Amino acid sequence: MAAPVTAQVPYQRIVEASSEPGNWLTYSGTYEAHRYSTLDQINRDNVDRLQPAWMYQVRSRQKFEVSPLVVDGVMYITEPPSDATALDLRTGRPIWHYRRSLPQGIVTCCGQVNRGVALLDDQVFLGTVDAHLVALDARTGRVRWDVEVADYAMGYSVTVAPLALEDKIIVGISGGEYGIRGFLDAYDPTTGDRLWRFWTVPGPGEPGHDTWSGDSWERGGAPTWVTGAYDPELDLLYWGTGNPGPDFIGEGRQGDNLFSESLLALDPNTGELEWYFQFLPHDIHDYDSTQVPVLVDAEFEGASRKLVLFPNRNGFYYVIDRVTGEFLLGKQFAKQTWAAGLDQDGRPIENPETIPSEEGALVYPDDDGAANWYSPTYSPQTNLIYQNVREKGGIYYLADATYEPGKIYMGASRRIVQGEDAKGFLRALHPLTGALVWEIAVRSPPWAGLMSTAGGLVFSGTMEGDFFAADARTGDVLWRFQTGGAIFANPITYLSEGRQFIAVASGSTLLTFALPE
């Protein structure tokens, strides 16, 4: 018999999510995006006894990138391409399933995927690859409302897990490889009415428009396809933006191309920009700066600061003041050859030898980046930030970049460096200096996210299907399990009937683990 669905997740409950670690109420666990749990039943001393509990198979061969949510005995997941399911936390059996009928002609750069839902009050919010936002009844899975976010025929899609705030649902957009004009939206959770839109590529008369030459802003990219973070005290929303378009040719879009490759701080009530920091002006390497911002309060160089920690896809680790947007630190954390370093303002000193050319230019990292959409984790127990790192290069050859609606708009072809020159690591960094504390080498560049716990553990996965737990202080691997499928997902943890469980998607299966009863 399936558990009754009684979910009620008001905004204040998400604000206080850290006080109920038995649930996982929002994409990163809490608004500050630490992806850290205070649960410690599973710990360094007993994790070697961890074993599978139940599994749930999805009906898709697309990459399974979900980060599940858990509330009051129910797990909410998405299934690729754009389905949603509620599972009984005790057994893994479906309570309800929403199947999305999709039109023909949807285009995505990197698979028809979805990274999760948002919960608010008694509703589940789902973005779809045909660029809609859907509100479902959390009890039944029935559609409450369904609105178009953008026109999928123009290359737009929604793969991001929405973020639920007070009286609004924030959703970003994918499609940076198709000549879209990026934006971030807020919607009324009751009616589906759009409350505001922030264009990440400014139009005529808007601040930053002069950083785009000619009409290049109309197809300037800067998508918002990874879930951001939120500071309830400051009432500021933090969100990263992706590459300008076309990805690899900059001649037709002269200028810094604001607000591509930036961290935005927005007023969530109005969508107005409070500040921005642009990591990479005029990007020509497709280094989307859409990683999850991690919010930490700490003493930095003798002063108490509210910080954003940001291991960037471009291979540099950044520390930024989240009140003002001031650049505080930038340090290389992965192999990169595109820049000689950063100047005192955080602006990169670029290496012209890595510019894509007709002859081909080798650059590290390739456009998959040193990091990507998968989440880092910060442990207040160890005061370390952990990041899965990709060290893989690519050779980039210029190609045509003629814009056609709904067609690929990149401007280069590539040949990826393979074999021993393609490496992967789980790295622990000091949060205020970016210094390497320890690392674990894995067989190939990873696509899995991370989670840390008060049990002194960090959980991660590999492309070869290994799901493993490491000692958060030392990096010693204490447990591993061969899942049988590549891991493209972030793990979570929760309580069910008083027992701690770990969950992660692998291949086409959601797996859960617990200690023996």
C-alpha positions as semicolon CSV with decimal commas, in nm:
position;residue;x (nm);y (nm);z (nm)
1;M;0,000;0,000;0,000
2;A;0,142;0,337;-0,103
3;A;0,202;0,604;0,155
4;P;-0,050;0,891;0,156
5;V;0,085;1,212;0,005
6;T;0,036;1,496;0,251
7;A;0,309;1,734;0,133
8;Q;0,281;2,088;0,255
9;V;0,598;2,282;0,192
10;P;0,545;2,650;0,269
11;Y;0,823;2,893;0,194
12;Q;0,927;2,926;0,559
13;R;0,982;2,552;0,577
14;I;1,236;2,575;0,294
15;V;1,407;2,868;0,467
16;E;1,448;2,644;0,773
17;A;1,532;2,328;0,575
18;S;1,853;2,268;0,770
19;S;1,643;2,210;1,084
20;E;1,480;1,900;0,930
21;P;1,762;1,702;0,768
22;G;1,537;1,399;0,730
23;N;1,386;1,573;0,427
24;W;1,544;1,726;0,117
25;L;1,320;2,020;0,030
26;T;1,498;2,205;-0,248
27;Y;1,745;2,129;-0,526
28;S;2,063;2,189;-0,324
29;G;1,914;2,080;0,008
30;T;1,903;2,436;0,141
31;Y;1,894;2,780;-0,018
32;E;2,265;2,840;0,050
33;A;2,345;2,538;-0,170
34;H;2,592;2,365;0,061
35;R;2,452;2,022;-0,033
36;Y;2,550;1,920;0,321
37;S;2,340;1,713;0,560
38;T;2,364;1,700;0,940
39;L;2,255;1,334;0,933
40;D;2,525;1,109;1,077
41;Q;2,378;0,759;1,120
42;I;2,593;0,666;0,821
43;N;2,946;0,771;0,911
44;R;3,315;0,696;0,871
45;D;3,296;0,404;1,114
46;N;3,011;0,212;0,949
47;V;2,982;0,327;0,587
48;D;3,159;0,009;0,473
49;R;2,837;-0,176;0,567
50;L;2,619;0,034;0,335
51;Q;2,405;-0,178;0,104
52;P;2,129;-0,131;-0,156
53;A;1,779;-0,078;-0,020
54;W;1,546;-0,031;-0,318
55;M;1,573;0,071;-0,682
56;Y;1,340;0,241;-0,929
57;Q;1,380;0,201;-1,304
58;V;1,288;0,486;-1,540
59;R;1,153;0,439;-1,890
60;S;1,415;0,635;-2,081
61;R;1,765;0,597;-2,220
62;Q;1,839;0,967;-2,190
63;K;2,084;1,078;-1,922
64;F;1,923;1,054;-1,577
65;E;2,039;1,377;-1,410
66;V;1,778;1,412;-1,137
67;S;1,840;1,544;-0,788
68;P;1,541;1,402;-0,595
69;L;1,337;1,594;-0,339
70;V;1,204;1,426;-0,025
71;V;0,926;1,542;0,205
72;D;0,719;1,357;0,463
73;G;0,759;1,004;0,331
74;V;0,749;1,085;-0,041
75;M;1,027;1,126;-0,295
76;Y;0,968;1,345;-0,601
77;I;1,181;1,285;-0,909
78;T;1,189;1,374;-1,274
79;E;1,237;1,116;-1,545
80;P;1,391;1,217;-1,878
81;P;1,285;1,381;-2,090
82;S;1,012;1,568;-1,895
83;D;0,812;1,334;-1,671
84;A;0,762;1,358;-1,295
85;T;0,697;1,081;-1,043
86;A;0,613;1,059;-0,674
87;L;0,759;0,752;-0,500
88;D;0,676;0,588;-0,169
89;L;0,989;0,647;0,036
90;R;0,957;0,309;0,209
91;T;0,938;0,091;-0,101
92;G;1,024;0,298;-0,409
93;R;0,685;0,218;-0,560
94;P;0,518;0,495;-0,765
95;I;0,233;0,686;-0,606
96;W;0,163;0,884;-0,920
97;H;0,335;0,952;-1,253
98;Y;0,297;1,256;-1,480
99;R;0,385;1,176;-1,839
100;R;0,460;1,471;-2,062
101;S;0,354;1,447;-2,426
102;L;0,618;1,624;-2,631
103;P;0,602;1,765;-2,982
104;Q;0,835;1,670;-3,263
105;G;1,129;1,892;-3,349
106;I;1,271;1,964;-3,004
107;V;1,643;2,045;-3,020
108;T;1,886;2,031;-2,728
109;C;2,263;2,049;-2,729
110;C;2,324;1,778;-2,473
111;G;2,031;1,540;-2,449
112;Q;1,666;1,570;-2,349
113;V;1,732;1,579;-1,976
114;N;1,583;1,722;-1,658
115;R;1,748;1,787;-1,322
116;G;1,453;1,793;-1,086
117;V;1,143;1,963;-0,953
118;A;1,064;2,234;-0,699
119;L;0,811;2,205;-0,417
120;L;0,602;2,488;-0,273
121;D;0,293;2,448;-0,056
122;D;0,099;2,157;-0,210
123;Q;0,241;2,181;-0,562
124;V;0,526;2,030;-0,764
125;F;0,686;2,248;-1,034
126;L;0,843;2,095;-1,344
127;G;1,026;2,249;-1,639
128;T;1,002;2,067;-1,972
129;V;1,220;2,031;-2,279
130;D;0,946;2,193;-2,490
131;A;1,009;2,503;-2,275
132;H;0,704;2,497;-2,049
133;L;0,663;2,530;-1,673
134;V;0,403;2,296;-1,524
135;A;0,245;2,298;-1,178
136;L;0,125;1,959;-1,050
137;D;-0,087;1,869;-0,750
138;A;0,160;1,709;-0,508
139;R;-0,103;1,458;-0,393
140;T;-0,225;1,335;-0,729
141;G;0,014;1,453;-1,001
142;R;-0,273;1,626;-1,182
143;V;-0,190;1,942;-1,375
144;R;-0,289;2,266;-1,200
145;W;-0,151;2,490;-1,474
146;D;0,085;2,474;-1,771
147;V;0,249;2,783;-1,924
148;E;0,486;2,836;-2,214
149;V;0,817;2,985;-2,101
150;A;0,957;3,020;-2,454
151;D;0,922;2,882;-2,807
152;Y;1,098;2,545;-2,832
153;A;1,109;2,582;-3,213
154;M;1,359;2,865;-3,161
155;G;1,593;2,635;-2,968
156;Y;1,471;2,706;-2,616
157;S;1,419;2,430;-2,359
158;V;1,394;2,400;-1,981
159;T;1,620;2,141;-1,819
160;V;1,682;2,323;-1,490
161;A;1,519;2,235;-1,158
162;P;1,308;2,541;-1,068
163;L;1,372;2,725;-0,741
164;A;1,075;2,795;-0,513
165;L;1,086;3,124;-0,320
166;E;0,816;3,314;-0,134
167;D;0,517;3,347;-0,368
168;K;0,725;3,285;-0,678
169;I;0,887;3,009;-0,883
170;I;1,218;3,093;-1,051
171;V;1,303;2,912;-1,373
172;G;1,593;2,943;-1,616
173;I;1,630;2,853;-1,979
174;S;1,856;2,633;-2,194
175;G;1,951;2,678;-2,558
176;G;2,279;2,867;-2,564
177;E;2,397;2,666;-2,866
178;Y;2,095;2,774;-3,076
179;G;2,117;3,152;-3,092
180;I;1,858;3,221;-2,823
181;R;1,840;3,539;-2,616
182;G;1,872;3,428;-2,255
183;F;1,660;3,525;-1,957
184;L;1,554;3,429;-1,606
185;D;1,184;3,424;-1,511
186;A;0,965;3,434;-1,201
187;Y;0,610;3,290;-1,201
188;D;0,316;3,311;-0,965
189;P;0,284;2,963;-0,810
190;T;-0,095;2,982;-0,790
191;T;-0,185;3,116;-1,135
192;G;0,122;3,058;-1,351
193;D;0,131;3,427;-1,444
194;R;0,477;3,557;-1,519
195;L;0,583;3,808;-1,254
196;W;0,905;3,933;-1,411
197;R;1,171;3,851;-1,667
198;F;1,538;3,950;-1,650
199;W;1,700;3,945;-1,992
200;T;2,058;3,821;-1,959
201;V;2,133;3,985;-2,294
202;P;2,025;4,351;-2,263
203;G;1,814;4,508;-2,534
204;P;1,834;4,863;-2,671
205;G;1,834;5,124;-2,396
206;E;1,916;4,872;-2,122
207;P;2,242;4,880;-1,924
208;G;2,499;4,657;-2,091
209;H;2,346;4,674;-2,438
210;D;2,651;4,863;-2,563
211;T;2,866;4,554;-2,497
212;W;2,713;4,390;-2,804
213;S;2,796;4,505;-3,155
214;G;2,523;4,550;-3,413
215;D;2,224;4,321;-3,373
216;S;2,424;4,037;-3,215
217;W;2,228;4,080;-2,889
218;E;1,921;3,931;-3,056
219;R;2,086;3,587;-3,057
220;G;2,339;3,647;-2,779
221;G;2,283;3,333;-2,572
222;A;2,364;3,366;-2,198
223;P;2,127;3,086;-2,088
224;T;2,040;3,019;-1,723
225;W;2,023;2,642;-1,717
226;V;2,150;2,551;-1,367
227;T;1,965;2,621;-1,042
228;G;2,090;2,917;-0,840
229;A;2,102;3,000;-0,469
230;Y;1,916;3,243;-0,243
231;D;1,996;3,444;0,070
232;P;1,673;3,503;0,270
233;E;1,844;3,756;0,499
234;L;1,968;3,975;0,215
235;D;1,669;3,879;-0,001
236;L;1,898;3,829;-0,299
237;L;1,884;3,563;-0,568
238;Y;2,215;3,440;-0,715
239;W;2,223;3,282;-1,061
240;G;2,494;3,201;-1,315
241;T;2,472;3,263;-1,688
242;G;2,612;3,074;-1,983
243;N;2,804;3,138;-2,302
244;P;2,740;3,413;-2,555
245;G;2,642;3,309;-2,904
246;P;2,784;3,193;-3,129
247;D;2,996;2,994;-2,887
248;F;3,338;3,003;-3,055
249;I;3,340;3,304;-3,292
250;G;3,350;3,650;-3,139
251;E;3,403;3,878;-3,440
252;G;3,033;3,937;-3,494
253;R;2,964;4,023;-3,128
254;Q;3,239;4,265;-3,036
255;G;3,247;4,377;-2,672
256;D;3,224;4,215;-2,330
257;N;2,884;4,061;-2,412
258;L;2,706;4,132;-2,084
259;F;2,557;3,953;-1,898
260;S;2,694;3,629;-2,041
261;E;2,941;3,429;-1,830
262;S;2,833;3,616;-1,517
263;L;2,709;3,569;-1,164
264;L;2,394;3,777;-1,116
265;A;2,250;3,905;-0,789
266;L;1,883;3,989;-0,843
267;D;1,601;4,127;-0,632
268;P;1,365;3,826;-0,638
269;N;1,060;4,050;-0,597
270;T;1,122;4,259;-0,906
271;G;1,393;4,087;-1,109
272;E;1,606;4,402;-1,089
273;L;1,982;4,359;-1,104
274;E;2,159;4,446;-0,779
275;W;2,510;4,359;-0,900
276;Y;2,693;4,128;-1,136
277;F;3,039;3,982;-1,173
278;Q;3,145;3,873;-1,520
279;F;3,390;3,584;-1,504
280;L;3,476;3,579;-1,872
281;P;3,408;3,881;-2,095
282;H;3,363;3,796;-2,462
283;D;3,393;3,419;-2,413
284;I;3,501;3,218;-2,717
285;H;3,546;2,881;-2,544
286;D;3,188;2,797;-2,438
287;Y;3,272;2,804;-2,066
288;D;2,919;2,851;-1,932
289;S;2,941;3,008;-1,584
290;T;2,623;2,833;-1,477
291;Q;2,764;2,641;-1,183
292;V;2,576;2,634;-0,851
293;P;2,676;2,934;-0,632
294;V;2,766;2,827;-0,277
295;L;2,685;3,082;-0,003
296;V;2,911;3,090;0,303
297;D;2,962;3,339;0,586
298;A;3,326;3,359;0,695
299;E;3,607;3,585;0,805
300;F;3,804;3,679;0,496
301;E;4,132;3,866;0,542
302;G;4,030;3,984;0,887
303;A;3,676;4,097;0,808
304;S;3,343;3,916;0,843
305;R;3,203;3,863;0,495
306;K;2,906;3,708;0,324
307;L;3,064;3,513;0,041
308;V;2,985;3,327;-0,278
309;L;3,216;3,034;-0,352
310;F;3,225;2,948;-0,722
311;P;3,439;2,673;-0,880
312;N;3,397;2,777;-1,242
313;R;3,384;2,566;-1,553
314;N;3,674;2,777;-1,686
315;G;3,917;2,619;-1,436
316;F;3,937;2,904;-1,183
317;Y;3,795;2,908;-0,831
318;Y;3,637;3,238;-0,726
319;V;3,544;3,399;-0,396
320;I;3,306;3,695;-0,429
321;D;3,142;3,922;-0,172
322;R;2,774;3,841;-0,210
323;V;2,658;4,176;-0,068
324;T;2,851;4,392;-0,313
325;G;2,976;4,163;-0,590
326;E;3,337;4,252;-0,512
327;F;3,595;4,010;-0,650
328;L;3,804;3,877;-0,361
329;L;3,993;3,575;-0,494
330;G;4,058;3,382;-0,811
331;K;4,278;3,073;-0,815
332;Q;4,330;2,800;-1,071
333;F;4,194;2,467;-0,945
334;A;4,224;2,257;-1,262
335;K;4,445;2,234;-1,568
336;Q;4,377;2,524;-1,802
337;T;4,569;2,689;-2,086
338;W;4,328;2,957;-2,210
339;A;4,445;3,225;-1,961
340;A;4,776;3,331;-1,805
341;G;4,583;3,419;-1,491
342;L;4,342;3,681;-1,358
343;D;4,414;4,049;-1,300
344;Q;4,341;4,231;-0,973
345;D;3,977;4,277;-1,074
346;G;3,929;3,911;-1,167
347;R;3,938;3,973;-1,541
348;P;4,120;3,694;-1,727
349;I;4,449;3,752;-1,906
350;E;4,372;3,543;-2,212
351;N;4,613;3,335;-2,418
352;P;4,562;3,414;-2,790
353;E;4,712;3,079;-2,892
354;T;4,396;2,904;-2,770
355;I;4,156;3,101;-2,990
356;P;3,972;2,859;-3,225
357;S;4,130;2,868;-3,572
358;E;4,111;2,704;-3,912
359;E;4,425;2,507;-3,828
360;G;4,287;2,403;-3,491
361;A;4,377;2,532;-3,144
362;L;4,433;2,310;-2,842
363;V;4,284;2,437;-2,516
364;Y;4,235;2,305;-2,164
365;P;3,972;2,256;-2,046
366;D;3,757;2,166;-2,344
367;D;3,409;2,315;-2,361
368;D;3,276;2,055;-2,114
369;G;3,485;2,248;-1,865
370;A;3,679;2,177;-1,548
371;A;3,343;2,184;-1,371
372;N;2,993;2,181;-1,516
373;W;2,630;2,171;-1,403
374;Y;2,687;1,902;-1,139
375;S;2,698;2,035;-0,783
376;P;2,989;2,098;-0,549
377;T;2,941;2,057;-0,175
378;Y;3,060;2,260;0,124
379;S;3,101;2,098;0,466
380;P;3,090;2,332;0,767
381;Q;3,225;2,037;0,967
382;T;3,555;2,030;0,776
383;N;3,539;2,384;0,636
384;L;3,626;2,249;0,293
385;I;3,456;2,283;-0,043
386;Y;3,457;1,974;-0,266
387;Q;3,440;1,972;-0,644
388;N;3,450;1,702;-0,909
389;V;3,708;1,813;-1,163
390;R;3,749;1,736;-1,532
391;E;4,093;1,780;-1,693
392;K;4,037;1,719;-2,062
393;G;4,146;1,929;-2,360
394;G;4,001;1,987;-2,703
395;I;4,122;2,106;-3,042
396;Y;3,883;2,363;-3,192
397;Y;3,847;2,434;-3,566
398;L;3,654;2,733;-3,691
399;A;3,332;2,655;-3,875
400;D;3,042;2,848;-4,021
401;A;2,810;3,024;-3,777
402;T;2,519;3,143;-3,988
403;Y;2,212;3,192;-3,772
404;E;1,896;2,998;-3,856
405;P;1,616;2,975;-3,597
406;G;1,629;2,645;-3,411
407;K;1,959;2,540;-3,571
408;I;2,295;2,489;-3,403
409;Y;2,487;2,817;-3,378
410;M;2,836;2,751;-3,246
411;G;3,104;2,834;-3,501
412;A;3,350;2,551;-3,447
413;S;3,404;2,179;-3,463
414;R;3,617;1,998;-3,210
415;R;3,840;1,699;-3,154
416;I;3,858;1,589;-2,793
417;V;4,179;1,478;-2,622
418;Q;4,131;1,119;-2,506
419;G;4,324;0,851;-2,322
420;E;4,576;0,930;-2,051
421;D;4,551;1,304;-2,122
422;A;4,187;1,305;-2,009
423;K;4,174;1,292;-1,629
424;G;3,921;1,318;-1,351
425;F;3,942;1,403;-0,982
426;L;3,742;1,468;-0,669
427;R;3,920;1,762;-0,507
428;A;3,889;1,919;-0,163
429;L;3,975;2,289;-0,158
430;H;4,021;2,543;0,118
431;P;3,719;2,771;0,073
432;L;3,901;3,101;0,132
433;T;4,221;3,035;-0,060
434;G;4,134;2,770;-0,317
435;A;4,436;2,569;-0,203
436;L;4,422;2,196;-0,273
437;V;4,384;1,992;0,048
438;W;4,347;1,645;-0,105
439;E;4,233;1,475;-0,421
440;I;4,105;1,139;-0,541
441;A;4,188;1,040;-0,899
442;V;3,908;0,863;-1,088
443;R;3,933;0,670;-1,412
444;S;3,783;0,933;-1,643
445;P;3,648;1,289;-1,619
446;P;3,337;1,272;-1,397
447;W;2,983;1,404;-1,445
448;A;2,853;1,330;-1,095
449;G;2,763;1,583;-0,829
450;L;2,863;1,567;-0,465
451;M;2,713;1,560;-0,116
452;S;2,880;1,585;0,226
453;T;2,740;1,482;0,564
454;A;2,798;1,522;0,937
455;G;2,905;1,159;0,932
456;G;3,236;1,288;0,800
457;L;3,171;1,168;0,446
458;V;3,165;1,294;0,089
459;F;2,965;1,094;-0,168
460;S;3,046;1,094;-0,540
461;G;3,017;0,881;-0,852
462;T;3,198;0,802;-1,176
463;M;3,128;0,744;-1,543
464;E;3,224;0,380;-1,488
465;G;2,937;0,337;-1,239
466;D;3,128;0,347;-0,911
467;F;2,934;0,520;-0,635
468;F;3,166;0,586;-0,344
469;A;3,207;0,750;-0,004
470;A;3,529;0,919;0,103
471;D;3,652;1,048;0,437
472;A;3,578;1,420;0,414
473;R;3,895;1,514;0,604
474;T;4,149;1,287;0,438
475;G;4,009;1,172;0,103
476;D;4,044;0,805;0,193
477;V;3,783;0,601;0,004
478;L;3,588;0,405;0,266
479;W;3,315;0,238;0,055
480;R;3,224;0,187;-0,306
481;F;2,944;0,016;-0,498
482;Q;2,931;-0,071;-0,867
483;T;2,592;0,056;-0,987
484;G;2,617;-0,075;-1,342
485;G;2,552;0,262;-1,508
486;A;2,721;0,598;-1,557
487;I;2,640;0,852;-1,287
488;F;2,524;1,191;-1,418
489;A;2,349;1,305;-1,101
490;N;2,376;1,462;-0,756
491;P;2,328;1,232;-0,453
492;I;2,099;1,321;-0,164
493;T;2,029;1,181;0,184
494;Y;1,714;1,155;0,396
495;L;1,541;0,965;0,676
496;S;1,270;0,704;0,630
497;E;1,113;0,553;0,942
498;G;1,413;0,667;1,142
499;R;1,681;0,521;0,909
500;Q;1,921;0,727;0,702
501;F;1,926;0,657;0,329
502;I;2,145;0,777;0,043
503;A;1,994;0,810;-0,306
504;V;2,156;0,862;-0,646
505;A;2,058;0,814;-1,011
506;S;2,277;0,585;-1,222
507;G;2,216;0,474;-1,577
508;S;1,837;0,442;-1,596
509;T;1,795;0,353;-1,229
510;L;1,743;0,544;-0,907
511;L;1,924;0,357;-0,630
512;T;1,893;0,396;-0,254
513;F;2,131;0,268;0,011
514;A;2,110;0,215;0,387
515;L;2,283;0,029;0,668
516;P;2,150;-0,320;0,750
517;E;1,856;-0,317;0,990
